[in-house]
Amino acid sequence: MSEQAYQQLMARVRDASVVQSISWLLSWDQETMMPAAGAPHRGKQLALLAGLVHERLTAAATAELLQQVETSAWLKDAPAHARTNVAETRRVHDRLVRLPRALVEETARTIPVSQHAWAEARRANDFASFKPHLEKMVALKRDEARAIAVGGDLYDALMDEFEPGARIAEVAPFLDALVDGLVPLVRAIGAKGNPALPWAGRRFPIERQRVLCGALPTELGLRPDGSRLDVSAHPFCQRIGHGDVRITTRFDEADPRGAYFGVMHEAGHALYEQGLDPAHDGTPVGEARSIAVHESQSRLWENLVGRGLPWWRHHYPLVRALFPEALHDVELDAFHRAINRVAPSLIRVEADEVTYNLHIAVRVRLERALIDGSLSVEALPGAWNDEYRRALGLTPPDDANGCLQDVHWSCGAFGYFATYALGNVYAAQLMEAARAALPMLDEAVARGDQAPLVAWLVDKVHRRGSIGRGARIIEDATGRPPDAAAFLRYIKQKYAPLYGV
Ligand code: ZN
């Protein structure tokens, strides 16, 4: 009887997932194909679909089935995937029903206005014009957190949307350890400086960059009949459903690094989506666990593999042959060093892998303080600049290069930033474990054979779906709970010889 209720519950969850996937397809189209004037109608389509998903998951019938299954004797001895599916359905259901409808609607109305005000304020370098919008957004998110947290930590309640089960009490020591380990190294590297880019002023024809980047997804193991690569202003990866995962990139004729590493990054996300267990398609167990675990997969391919010497032993001759005018006098060592330049900077999205986590640590400290009320929006620009001096040794010349640079807060994504740093740390820990399990890994990568590493990741991470928290998946894959040590080891081993520090 209860198993029947479970099957009925999952049928509702699968239906909601199919409706959700229609909105993903529309979002992909919006970023890649849709003519600009279609935006208002696209907004209506997406709002209707969001409403349908909400209705499915919060309906009285869903709540009754959920309670029936949860209180049944059947569930105790049910397989792990069924127990996870029920727990995850409960988590999502509770988040949705705890939010008052008026708050959801007001937040939805406020986001486009606030995001527009942010874009204008950044363009005009005018924090004062954005301040009332950010104040309203912080107030709305605090209300949301109070509604969801039911007495618990407000910041945890917001983080839970992106990283289910994560606690700031566990994440904050991580970030502190990263800052403590990285700040002295960044100072030492900063003192050394960088030579000019060896290809500065040369051109990389976009048609040839397309050829180069177009071959990468298949080479990494994405099914050619199950994936595609397009161009968009902001690169992303979107799974539409089983057998259909799409990535995008953008090209710059003066510098192919953005397109190339962008494809490596998004292909890492896509491999994770492709590796999910099709037997659980449409249920939580058949979905990627969290943003941080997702980011661990993209960063692993982009940085730990893609910026490593073994990868370039195989790929540099190919790249050089495609761009002889730009690279004929650039040897492998100079190229490898150029794609691994480290320099303290003000802008997060342009940061290298060494300084990147410092940008994140700054944001997490500040957004926690905004949410717990110890920092006012008024005081944010000054606090931002203090944090940048402390972490990166730089003072932003203005707010456009400071607290106005990221879109996240303007659209209410508080609790998101930490997932970037967790992803980096998880990636390093996974790579260490993969090396131990696959002693010939570097040789395989240097031969152009990525299959052993892909298979290891599918087995240890992708097939897990949503079983266990993100931190638990990393612990099971690597044999120990996540911490910052593997990342700091990786960074020191790689950059000490590159910079002689
Ligand atoms: Zn990513």
Residues whose N, C-alpha, C, O or C-beta is under 5 A from the ligand:
A	BS01	ZN	S298
